[in-house]
């Protein structure tokens, strides 16, 4: 009888311990998934910001080239 109670107690403790480990594992997995999601969002944001900078720089270079072409055309017209 005492052995039966001891077995039941050990089984309950083992089950509680396993459940605690499962909860800890699930919490860790959830935390890691959230971290991966945040990292992916940061990477996407960084890529979008980089693309926007590149487009802005390209537009600026295009406007500068157009202005140089206009200036060159004016110089040619003044010489004629």
N, CA, C and O atoms as a CHARMM CRD file, in Angstrom:
* protein
*
  320
    1    1 UNK  N      0.81900  -1.19200   0.00000 PROA 1      0.00000
    2    1 UNK  CA     0.00000   0.00000   0.00000 PROA 1      0.00000
    3    1 UNK  C      0.86300   1.25600   0.00000 PROA 1      0.00000
    4    1 UNK  O      0.60700   2.19400  -0.75500 PROA 1      0.00000
    5    2 UNK  N      1.88700   1.26800   0.85300 PROA 2      0.00000
    6    2 UNK  CA     2.79200   2.40900   0.90800 PROA 2      0.00000
    7    2 UNK  C      3.52300   2.54300  -0.42100 PROA 2      0.00000
    8    2 UNK  O      3.74600   3.64800  -0.91400 PROA 2      0.00000
    9    3 UNK  N      3.89000   1.40200  -0.99200 PROA 3      0.00000
   10    3 UNK  CA     4.56600   1.42500  -2.28800 PROA 3      0.00000
   11    3 UNK  C      3.65600   1.98800  -3.36900 PROA 3      0.00000
   12    3 UNK  O      4.11300   2.71700  -4.24900 PROA 3      0.00000
   13    4 UNK  N      2.37000   1.65500  -3.30800 PROA 4      0.00000
   14    4 UNK  CA     1.41400   2.18100  -4.28900 PROA 4      0.00000
   15    4 UNK  C      1.31300   3.70100  -4.19000 PROA 4      0.00000
   16    4 UNK  O      1.31000   4.39300  -5.20800 PROA 4      0.00000
   17    5 UNK  N      1.23100   4.21000  -2.99100 PROA 5      0.00000
   18    5 UNK  CA     1.15400   5.66300  -2.77700 PROA 5      0.00000
   19    5 UNK  C      2.43800   6.31400  -3.27800 PROA 5      0.00000
   20    5 UNK  O      2.40900   7.36900  -3.91200 PROA 5      0.00000
   21    6 UNK  N      3.56300   5.67000  -2.98400 PROA 6      0.00000
   22    6 UNK  CA     4.85800   6.18600  -3.42500 PROA 6      0.00000
   23    6 UNK  C      4.92500   6.22800  -4.95400 PROA 6      0.00000
   24    6 UNK  O      5.39100   7.21500  -5.52400 PROA 6      0.00000
   25    7 UNK  N      4.46700   5.17800  -5.61300 PROA 7      0.00000
   26    7 UNK  CA     4.45300   5.12600  -7.07600 PROA 7      0.00000
   27    7 UNK  C      3.55300   6.21400  -7.65200 PROA 7      0.00000
   28    7 UNK  O      3.92100   6.88500  -8.61600 PROA 7      0.00000
   29    8 UNK  N      2.37700   6.38600  -7.06100 PROA 8      0.00000
   30    8 UNK  CA     1.43900   7.41100  -7.53700 PROA 8      0.00000
   31    8 UNK  C      2.05200   8.79600  -7.37300 PROA 8      0.00000
   32    8 UNK  O      1.94300   9.63500  -8.26700 PROA 8      0.00000
   33    9 UNK  N      2.69100   9.03500  -6.24400 PROA 9      0.00000
   34    9 UNK  CA     3.33400  10.32600  -5.98500 PROA 9      0.00000
   35    9 UNK  C      4.44800  10.57400  -6.99000 PROA 9      0.00000
   36    9 UNK  O      4.54600  11.66400  -7.55400 PROA 9      0.00000
   37   10 UNK  N      5.29000   9.56600  -7.21900 PROA 10     0.00000
   38   10 UNK  CA     6.38400   9.71500  -8.18000 PROA 10     0.00000
   39   10 UNK  C      5.85200   9.93700  -9.58500 PROA 10     0.00000
   40   10 UNK  O      6.40900  10.73600 -10.33800 PROA 10     0.00000
   41   11 UNK  N      4.78100   9.24300  -9.94900 PROA 11     0.00000
   42   11 UNK  CA     4.18100   9.40600 -11.26700 PROA 11     0.00000
   43   11 UNK  C      3.61600  10.81400 -11.42000 PROA 11     0.00000
   44   11 UNK  O      3.79000  11.44000 -12.46600 PROA 11     0.00000
   45   12 UNK  N      2.95100  11.31100 -10.40100 PROA 12     0.00000
   46   12 UNK  CA     2.38400  12.66000 -10.44600 PROA 12     0.00000
   47   12 UNK  C      3.48900  13.70000 -10.54900 PROA 12     0.00000
   48   12 UNK  O      3.37800  14.65900 -11.31200 PROA 12     0.00000
   49   13 UNK  N      4.55900  13.50700  -9.77500 PROA 13     0.00000
   50   13 UNK  CA     5.68500  14.44300  -9.83500 PROA 13     0.00000
   51   13 UNK  C      6.34600  14.40300 -11.20000 PROA 13     0.00000
   52   13 UNK  O      6.71300  15.43900 -11.75400 PROA 13     0.00000
   53   14 UNK  N      6.49300  13.20900 -11.73600 PROA 14     0.00000
   54   14 UNK  CA     7.09500  13.05500 -13.05500 PROA 14     0.00000
   55   14 UNK  C      6.23800  13.73500 -14.11600 PROA 14     0.00000
   56   14 UNK  O      6.75000  14.41200 -15.00800 PROA 14     0.00000
   57   15 UNK  N      4.92500  13.54200 -14.00600 PROA 15     0.00000
   58   15 UNK  CA     4.00300  14.15400 -14.96300 PROA 15     0.00000
   59   15 UNK  C      4.04300  15.67700 -14.84200 PROA 15     0.00000
   60   15 UNK  O      4.05900  16.37700 -15.85400 PROA 15     0.00000
   61   16 UNK  N      4.06000  16.18900 -13.62200 PROA 16     0.00000
   62   16 UNK  CA     4.12500  17.63600 -13.40200 PROA 16     0.00000
   63   16 UNK  C      5.43400  18.19300 -13.94400 PROA 16     0.00000
   64   16 UNK  O      5.46300  19.26700 -14.54500 PROA 16     0.00000
   65   17 UNK  N      6.50500  17.46000 -13.72700 PROA 17     0.00000
   66   17 UNK  CA     7.80700  17.88200 -14.23000 PROA 17     0.00000
   67   17 UNK  C      7.80400  17.91600 -15.75800 PROA 17     0.00000
   68   17 UNK  O      8.31200  18.86200 -16.36000 PROA 17     0.00000
   69   18 UNK  N      7.24400  16.90700 -16.37200 PROA 18     0.00000
   70   18 UNK  CA     7.16900  16.85300 -17.83200 PROA 18     0.00000
   71   18 UNK  C      6.31300  17.99200 -18.37200 PROA 18     0.00000
   72   18 UNK  O      6.66200  18.60900 -19.37800 PROA 18     0.00000
   73   19 UNK  N      5.18800  18.27500 -17.70600 PROA 19     0.00000
   74   19 UNK  CA     4.32400  19.37200 -18.13600 PROA 19     0.00000
   75   19 UNK  C      5.04700  20.71100 -18.01600 PROA 19     0.00000
   76   19 UNK  O      4.90300  21.57600 -18.88000 PROA 19     0.00000
   77   20 UNK  N      5.81800  20.88200 -16.95600 PROA 20     0.00000
   78   20 UNK  CA     6.59300  22.11300 -16.78000 PROA 20     0.00000
   79   20 UNK  C      7.62300  22.24700 -17.89500 PROA 20     0.00000
   80   20 UNK  O      7.81700  23.33400 -18.44000 PROA 20     0.00000
   81   21 UNK  N      8.27900  21.14900 -18.23100 PROA 21     0.00000
   82   21 UNK  CA     9.24700  21.17500 -19.33300 PROA 21     0.00000
   83   21 UNK  C      8.56400  21.50100 -20.65800 PROA 21     0.00000
   84   21 UNK  O      9.09100  22.26500 -21.46600 PROA 21     0.00000
   85   22 UNK  N      7.38600  20.91600 -20.87300 PROA 22     0.00000
   86   22 UNK  CA     6.63800  21.19100 -22.10200 PROA 22     0.00000
   87   22 UNK  C      6.24400  22.66300 -22.18400 PROA 22     0.00000
   88   22 UNK  O      6.36400  23.28700 -23.23800 PROA 22     0.00000
   89   23 UNK  N      5.76900  23.21900 -21.05700 PROA 23     0.00000
   90   23 UNK  CA     5.39000  24.63800 -21.04300 PROA 23     0.00000
   91   23 UNK  C      6.60100  25.52400 -21.32700 PROA 23     0.00000
   92   23 UNK  O      6.50600  26.49200 -22.08200 PROA 23     0.00000
   93   24 UNK  N      7.72600  25.19100 -20.72600 PROA 24     0.00000
   94   24 UNK  CA     8.95100  25.96200 -20.94000 PROA 24     0.00000
   95   24 UNK  C      9.38900  25.87100 -22.40200 PROA 24     0.00000
   96   24 UNK  O      9.79300  26.86800 -23.00000 PROA 24     0.00000
   97   25 UNK  N      9.30500  24.67000 -22.96900 PROA 25     0.00000
   98   25 UNK  CA     9.68900  24.48600 -24.37500 PROA 25     0.00000
   99   25 UNK  C      8.77100  25.28700 -25.29300 PROA 25     0.00000
  100   25 UNK  O      9.23600  25.95200 -26.21800 PROA 25     0.00000
  101   26 UNK  N      7.47000  25.22200 -25.03400 PROA 26     0.00000
  102   26 UNK  CA     6.51900  25.97100 -25.85500 PROA 26     0.00000
  103   26 UNK  C      6.74600  27.47500 -25.73700 PROA 26     0.00000
  104   26 UNK  O      6.67000  28.19600 -26.73200 PROA 26     0.00000
  105   27 UNK  N      7.02300  27.94200 -24.53600 PROA 27     0.00000
  106   27 UNK  CA     7.29000  29.37100 -24.33400 PROA 27     0.00000
  107   27 UNK  C      8.54300  29.78400 -25.10000 PROA 27     0.00000
  108   27 UNK  O      8.56400  30.83700 -25.73800 PROA 27     0.00000
  109   28 UNK  N      9.58700  28.95700 -25.03900 PROA 28     0.00000
  110   28 UNK  CA    10.82700  29.25600 -25.75900 PROA 28     0.00000
  111   28 UNK  C     10.58300  29.26900 -27.26600 PROA 28     0.00000
  112   28 UNK  O     11.06400  30.16200 -27.96400 PROA 28     0.00000
  113   29 UNK  N      9.84200  28.28700 -27.76700 PROA 29     0.00000
  114   29 UNK  CA     9.54700  28.23200 -29.20000 PROA 29     0.00000
  115   29 UNK  C      8.74100  29.44800 -29.63900 PROA 29     0.00000
  116   29 UNK  O      8.97900  30.00200 -30.71200 PROA 29     0.00000
  117   30 UNK  N      7.78600  29.86100 -28.80800 PROA 30     0.00000
  118   30 UNK  CA     6.98100  31.03500 -29.12800 PROA 30     0.00000
  119   30 UNK  C      7.85600  32.29300 -29.16800 PROA 30     0.00000
  120   30 UNK  O      7.73000  33.12300 -30.06800 PROA 30     0.00000
  121   31 UNK  N      8.74400  32.41600 -28.17600 PROA 31     0.00000
  122   31 UNK  CA     9.66100  33.55700 -28.11900 PROA 31     0.00000
  123   31 UNK  C     10.57200  33.58100 -29.34600 PROA 31     0.00000
  124   31 UNK  O     10.78000  34.63500 -29.94700 PROA 31     0.00000
  125   32 UNK  N     11.10600  32.43700 -29.70900 PROA 32     0.00000
  126   32 UNK  CA    11.99300  32.35600 -30.87400 PROA 32     0.00000
  127   32 UNK  C     11.24500  32.69100 -32.15700 PROA 32     0.00000
  128   32 UNK  O     11.79300  33.36200 -33.03200 PROA 32     0.00000
  129   33 UNK  N     10.00800  32.23900 -32.28200 PROA 33     0.00000
  130   33 UNK  CA     9.20500  32.54900 -33.46200 PROA 33     0.00000
  131   33 UNK  C      8.94000  34.04700 -33.54800 PROA 33     0.00000
  132   33 UNK  O      9.00100  34.62800 -34.63100 PROA 33     0.00000
  133   34 UNK  N      8.64900  34.66900 -32.41700 PROA 34     0.00000
  134   34 UNK  CA     8.42200  36.11400 -32.40800 PROA 34     0.00000
  135   34 UNK  C      9.69400  36.86300 -32.78100 PROA 34     0.00000
  136   34 UNK  O      9.64100  37.85700 -33.50600 PROA 34     0.00000
  137   35 UNK  N     10.83200  36.39300 -32.29000 PROA 35     0.00000
  138   35 UNK  CA    12.10600  37.02800 -32.62600 PROA 35     0.00000
  139   35 UNK  C     12.40100  36.89800 -34.11700 PROA 35     0.00000
  140   35 UNK  O     12.86100  37.84900 -34.74900 PROA 35     0.00000
  141   36 UNK  N     12.13500  35.71100 -34.68000 PROA 36     0.00000
  142   36 UNK  CA    12.34300  35.52000 -36.12300 PROA 36     0.00000
  143   36 UNK  C     11.43700  36.44800 -36.92300 PROA 36     0.00000
  144   36 UNK  O     11.86300  37.03700 -37.91700 PROA 36     0.00000
  145   37 UNK  N     10.18200  36.57500 -36.48400 PROA 37     0.00000
  146   37 UNK  CA     9.23500  37.44600 -37.17400 PROA 37     0.00000
  147   37 UNK  C      9.71400  38.89600 -37.12500 PROA 37     0.00000
  148   37 UNK  O      9.69000  39.59100 -38.14100 PROA 37     0.00000
  149   38 UNK  N     10.15100  39.35800 -35.94600 PROA 38     0.00000
  150   38 UNK  CA    10.64900  40.73500 -35.82700 PROA 38     0.00000
  151   38 UNK  C     11.87400  40.94500 -36.70000 PROA 38     0.00000
  152   38 UNK  O     12.01100  41.98400 -37.34600 PROA 38     0.00000
  153   39 UNK  N     12.76200  39.96400 -36.72100 PROA 39     0.00000
  154   39 UNK  CA    13.96700  40.07400 -37.53900 PROA 39     0.00000
  155   39 UNK  C     13.60800  40.13700 -39.02200 PROA 39     0.00000
  156   39 UNK  O     14.18600  40.92900 -39.76600 PROA 39     0.00000
  157   40 UNK  N     12.65900  39.31000 -39.45300 PROA 40     0.00000
  158   40 UNK  CA    12.20900  39.34800 -40.84500 PROA 40     0.00000
  159   40 UNK  C     11.59700  40.70300 -41.18200 PROA 40     0.00000
  160   40 UNK  O     11.83100  41.24100 -42.26400 PROA 40     0.00000
  161   41 UNK  N     10.80600  41.25800 -40.24800 PROA 41     0.00000
  162   41 UNK  CA    10.20500  42.57000 -40.47700 PROA 41     0.00000
  163   41 UNK  C     11.27900  43.64600 -40.57700 PROA 41     0.00000
  164   41 UNK  O     11.19200  44.53300 -41.42500 PROA 41     0.00000
  165   42 UNK  N     12.29300  43.57300 -39.71200 PROA 42     0.00000
  166   42 UNK  CA    13.38800  44.54300 -39.76600 PROA 42     0.00000
  167   42 UNK  C     14.15300  44.43400 -41.08200 PROA 42     0.00000
  168   42 UNK  O     14.51900  45.44300 -41.68400 PROA 42     0.00000
  169   43 UNK  N     14.38900  43.20700 -41.52000 PROA 43     0.00000
  170   43 UNK  CA    15.09300  43.02400 -42.79400 PROA 43     0.00000
  171   43 UNK  C     14.28000  43.57900 -43.95400 PROA 43     0.00000
  172   43 UNK  O     14.83200  44.21800 -44.85000 PROA 43     0.00000
  173   44 UNK  N     12.97300  43.34000 -43.94500 PROA 44     0.00000
  174   44 UNK  CA    12.10800  43.85700 -45.00600 PROA 44     0.00000
  175   44 UNK  C     12.10700  45.37900 -44.98600 PROA 44     0.00000
  176   44 UNK  O     12.16400  46.01800 -46.03700 PROA 44     0.00000
  177   45 UNK  N     12.04300  45.95800 -43.79500 PROA 45     0.00000
  178   45 UNK  CA    12.05300  47.41600 -43.67300 PROA 45     0.00000
  179   45 UNK  C     13.38200  47.98500 -44.17300 PROA 45     0.00000
  180   45 UNK  O     13.40200  48.99300 -44.87800 PROA 45     0.00000
  181   46 UNK  N     14.48200  47.34200 -43.81000 PROA 46     0.00000
  182   46 UNK  CA    15.80100  47.79200 -44.25500 PROA 46     0.00000
  183   46 UNK  C     15.92500  47.69600 -45.77300 PROA 46     0.00000
  184   46 UNK  O     16.48900  48.58700 -46.40900 PROA 46     0.00000
  185   47 UNK  N     15.40500  46.62700 -46.35100 PROA 47     0.00000
  186   47 UNK  CA    15.46100  46.47000 -47.80900 PROA 47     0.00000
  187   47 UNK  C     14.62600  47.54700 -48.49500 PROA 47     0.00000
  188   47 UNK  O     15.04500  48.10100 -49.51200 PROA 47     0.00000
  189   48 UNK  N     13.45100  47.84700 -47.94800 PROA 48     0.00000
  190   48 UNK  CA    12.60200  48.88900 -48.52900 PROA 48     0.00000
  191   48 UNK  C     13.27800  50.25000 -48.41700 PROA 48     0.00000
  192   48 UNK  O     13.23000  51.04400 -49.35800 PROA 48     0.00000
  193   49 UNK  N     13.90200  50.52700 -47.28600 PROA 49     0.00000
  194   49 UNK  CA    14.59900  51.79900 -47.10300 PROA 49     0.00000
  195   49 UNK  C     15.76900  51.91000 -48.07700 PROA 49     0.00000
  196   49 UNK  O     16.00300  52.97400 -48.65000 PROA 49     0.00000
  197   50 UNK  N     16.49900  50.82100 -48.26400 PROA 50     0.00000
  198   50 UNK  CA    17.62300  50.82500 -49.20800 PROA 50     0.00000
  199   50 UNK  C     17.12700  51.07000 -50.63000 PROA 50     0.00000
  200   50 UNK  O     17.73300  51.84500 -51.37000 PROA 50     0.00000
  201   51 UNK  N     16.04300  50.42500 -51.01600 PROA 51     0.00000
  202   51 UNK  CA    15.48600  50.62300 -52.35600 PROA 51     0.00000
  203   51 UNK  C     15.04700  52.07000 -52.54200 PROA 51     0.00000
  204   51 UNK  O     15.24800  52.65000 -53.60900 PROA 51     0.00000
  205   52 UNK  N     14.45100  52.64900 -51.51300 PROA 52     0.00000
  206   52 UNK  CA    14.01000  54.04300 -51.59800 PROA 52     0.00000
  207   52 UNK  C     15.21300  54.97800 -51.74000 PROA 52     0.00000
  208   52 UNK  O     15.17400  55.92000 -52.53100 PROA 52     0.00000
  209   53 UNK  N     16.28800  54.72300 -50.97400 PROA 53     0.00000
  210   53 UNK  CA    17.50000  55.54200 -51.09200 PROA 53     0.00000
  211   53 UNK  C     18.09200  55.44100 -52.49000 PROA 53     0.00000
  212   53 UNK  O     18.48900  56.44700 -53.07800 PROA 53     0.00000
  213   54 UNK  N     18.14800  54.21800 -53.02200 PROA 54     0.00000
  214   54 UNK  CA    18.70800  54.02800 -54.36100 PROA 54     0.00000
  215   54 UNK  C     17.87800  54.75200 -55.41100 PROA 54     0.00000
  216   54 UNK  O     18.43400  55.35900 -56.32600 PROA 54     0.00000
  217   55 UNK  N     16.56100  54.69500 -55.29200 PROA 55     0.00000
  218   55 UNK  CA    15.69100  55.38900 -56.24600 PROA 55     0.00000
  219   55 UNK  C     15.88400  56.89800 -56.14300 PROA 55     0.00000
  220   55 UNK  O     15.97000  57.58800 -57.15900 PROA 55     0.00000
  221   56 UNK  N     15.95300  57.40900 -54.90900 PROA 56     0.00000
  222   56 UNK  CA    16.15400  58.84500 -54.70600 PROA 56     0.00000
  223   56 UNK  C     17.48400  59.28700 -55.31500 PROA 56     0.00000
  224   56 UNK  O     17.54900  60.32200 -55.97800 PROA 56     0.00000
  225   57 UNK  N     18.54900  58.50500 -55.09400 PROA 57     0.00000
  226   57 UNK  CA    19.86000  58.84100 -55.64400 PROA 57     0.00000
  227   57 UNK  C     19.84600  58.78300 -57.17200 PROA 57     0.00000
  228   57 UNK  O     20.43900  59.63200 -57.83700 PROA 57     0.00000
  229   58 UNK  N     19.17100  57.78700 -57.71600 PROA 58     0.00000
  230   58 UNK  CA    19.07200  57.66900 -59.17200 PROA 58     0.00000
  231   58 UNK  C     18.31900  58.86600 -59.75700 PROA 58     0.00000
  232   58 UNK  O     18.73500  59.42400 -60.77300 PROA 58     0.00000
  233   59 UNK  N     17.22400  59.25700 -59.12400 PROA 59     0.00000
  234   59 UNK  CA    16.46700  60.42800 -59.58500 PROA 59     0.00000
  235   59 UNK  C     17.32400  61.69100 -59.51700 PROA 59     0.00000
  236   59 UNK  O     17.29600  62.52000 -60.42700 PROA 59     0.00000
  237   60 UNK  N     18.08200  61.82900 -58.43200 PROA 60     0.00000
  238   60 UNK  CA    18.95900  62.99800 -58.28500 PROA 60     0.00000
  239   60 UNK  C     20.01200  63.01600 -59.38800 PROA 60     0.00000
  240   60 UNK  O     20.25600  64.06800 -59.97900 PROA 60     0.00000
  241   61 UNK  N     20.63800  61.88500 -59.68000 PROA 61     0.00000
  242   61 UNK  CA    21.64500  61.82800 -60.75200 PROA 61     0.00000
  243   61 UNK  C     21.02400  62.13800 -62.11000 PROA 61     0.00000
  244   61 UNK  O     21.63400  62.81200 -62.94000 PROA 61     0.00000
  245   62 UNK  N     19.80100  61.64000 -62.33400 PROA 62     0.00000
  246   62 UNK  CA    19.12300  61.91500 -63.59900 PROA 62     0.00000
  247   62 UNK  C     18.84700  63.41400 -63.74900 PROA 62     0.00000
  248   62 UNK  O     19.07400  63.98400 -64.81500 PROA 62     0.00000
  249   63 UNK  N     18.35800  64.05100 -62.67800 PROA 63     0.00000
  250   63 UNK  CA    18.09400  65.49500 -62.73600 PROA 63     0.00000
  251   63 UNK  C     19.38100  66.27900 -62.96700 PROA 63     0.00000
  252   63 UNK  O     19.38600  67.25400 -63.71900 PROA 63     0.00000
  253   64 UNK  N     20.46700  65.86500 -62.32900 PROA 64     0.00000
  254   64 UNK  CA    21.74900  66.53600 -62.52800 PROA 64     0.00000
  255   64 UNK  C     22.21000  66.39700 -63.98000 PROA 64     0.00000
  256   64 UNK  O     22.70200  67.35600 -64.57400 PROA 64     0.00000
  257   65 UNK  N     22.05000  65.20600 -64.54300 PROA 65     0.00000
  258   65 UNK  CA    22.44200  64.98800 -65.93900 PROA 65     0.00000
  259   65 UNK  C     21.58700  65.84400 -66.86900 PROA 65     0.00000
  260   65 UNK  O     22.10000  66.42100 -67.82800 PROA 65     0.00000
  261   66 UNK  N     20.29100  65.92800 -66.59100 PROA 66     0.00000
  262   66 UNK  CA    19.41400  66.77200 -67.40900 PROA 66     0.00000
  263   66 UNK  C     19.82700  68.23800 -67.30600 PROA 66     0.00000
  264   66 UNK  O     19.83700  68.95300 -68.30800 PROA 66     0.00000
  265   67 UNK  N     20.16700  68.68700 -66.10000 PROA 67     0.00000
  266   67 UNK  CA    20.58800  70.08200 -65.91700 PROA 67     0.00000
  267   67 UNK  C     21.90100  70.34300 -66.65100 PROA 67     0.00000
  268   67 UNK  O     22.06300  71.39900 -67.26300 PROA 67     0.00000
  269   68 UNK  N     22.84000  69.39900 -66.59900 PROA 68     0.00000
  270   68 UNK  CA    24.09800  69.56400 -67.33800 PROA 68     0.00000
  271   68 UNK  C     23.83100  69.66000 -68.83200 PROA 68     0.00000
  272   68 UNK  O     24.43800  70.47500 -69.52700 PROA 68     0.00000
  273   69 UNK  N     22.91700  68.81900 -69.32800 PROA 69     0.00000
  274   69 UNK  CA    22.59300  68.85400 -70.75500 PROA 69     0.00000
  275   69 UNK  C     21.99000  70.20600 -71.12700 PROA 69     0.00000
  276   69 UNK  O     22.32700  70.75700 -72.17500 PROA 69     0.00000
  277   70 UNK  N     21.11300  70.74700 -70.29800 PROA 70     0.00000
  278   70 UNK  CA    20.52400  72.06800 -70.56500 PROA 70     0.00000
  279   70 UNK  C     21.59800  73.14900 -70.55600 PROA 70     0.00000
  280   70 UNK  O     21.61300  74.02900 -71.41700 PROA 70     0.00000
  281   71 UNK  N     22.50100  73.07500 -69.56900 PROA 71     0.00000
  282   71 UNK  CA    23.58200  74.06100 -69.48600 PROA 71     0.00000
  283   71 UNK  C     24.48100  73.98700 -70.71500 PROA 71     0.00000
  284   71 UNK  O     24.87700  75.01800 -71.25800 PROA 71     0.00000
  285   72 UNK  N     24.80400  72.77800 -71.15400 PROA 72     0.00000
  286   72 UNK  CA    25.63100  72.60900 -72.34900 PROA 72     0.00000
  287   72 UNK  C     24.92200  73.18800 -73.56700 PROA 72     0.00000
  288   72 UNK  O     25.55100  73.84800 -74.39500 PROA 72     0.00000
  289   73 UNK  N     23.62500  72.94800 -73.68100 PROA 73     0.00000
  290   73 UNK  CA    22.84800  73.46600 -74.81100 PROA 73     0.00000
  291   73 UNK  C     22.85000  74.99300 -74.79500 PROA 73     0.00000
  292   73 UNK  O     22.96400  75.61400 -75.85100 PROA 73     0.00000
  293   74 UNK  N     22.72900  75.59900 -73.63700 PROA 74     0.00000
  294   74 UNK  CA    22.76200  77.07000 -73.53800 PROA 74     0.00000
  295   74 UNK  C     24.12300  77.60300 -73.95800 PROA 74     0.00000
  296   74 UNK  O     24.20400  78.61100 -74.66000 PROA 74     0.00000
  297   75 UNK  N     25.18800  76.94200 -73.53800 PROA 75     0.00000
  298   75 UNK  CA    26.53300  77.38900 -73.92500 PROA 75     0.00000
  299   75 UNK  C     26.70600  77.32400 -75.43600 PROA 75     0.00000
  300   75 UNK  O     27.29000  78.21900 -76.04600 PROA 75     0.00000
  301   76 UNK  N     26.19400  76.25600 -76.02700 PROA 76     0.00000
  302   76 UNK  CA    26.28800  76.11700 -77.48500 PROA 76     0.00000
  303   76 UNK  C     25.50200  77.23400 -78.15800 PROA 76     0.00000
  304   76 UNK  O     25.97800  77.80700 -79.13700 PROA 76     0.00000
  305   77 UNK  N     24.31400  77.55700 -77.66200 PROA 77     0.00000
  306   77 UNK  CA    23.48300  78.61000 -78.25100 PROA 77     0.00000
  307   77 UNK  C     24.15700  79.97300 -78.11300 PROA 77     0.00000
  308   77 UNK  O     24.03800  80.80300 -79.01500 PROA 77     0.00000
  309   78 UNK  N     24.85300  80.22300 -77.02100 PROA 78     0.00000
  310   78 UNK  CA    25.52900  81.50600 -76.80800 PROA 78     0.00000
  311   78 UNK  C     26.66800  81.65700 -77.80500 PROA 78     0.00000
  312   78 UNK  O     26.91100  82.76500 -78.28300 PROA 78     0.00000
  313   79 UNK  N     27.36600  80.59100 -78.13200 PROA 79     0.00000
  314   79 UNK  CA    28.49400  80.64300 -79.06400 PROA 79     0.00000
  315   79 UNK  C     28.03600  80.90900 -80.49200 PROA 79     0.00000
  316   79 UNK  O     28.77700  81.49600 -81.28000 PROA 79     0.00000
  317   80 UNK  N     26.83600  80.49100 -80.82700 PROA 80     0.00000
  318   80 UNK  CA    26.35800  80.62900 -82.20700 PROA 80     0.00000
  319   80 UNK  C     25.92200  82.00100 -82.49000 PROA 80     0.00000
  320   80 UNK  O     25.49000  82.29300 -83.60500 PROA 80     0.00000
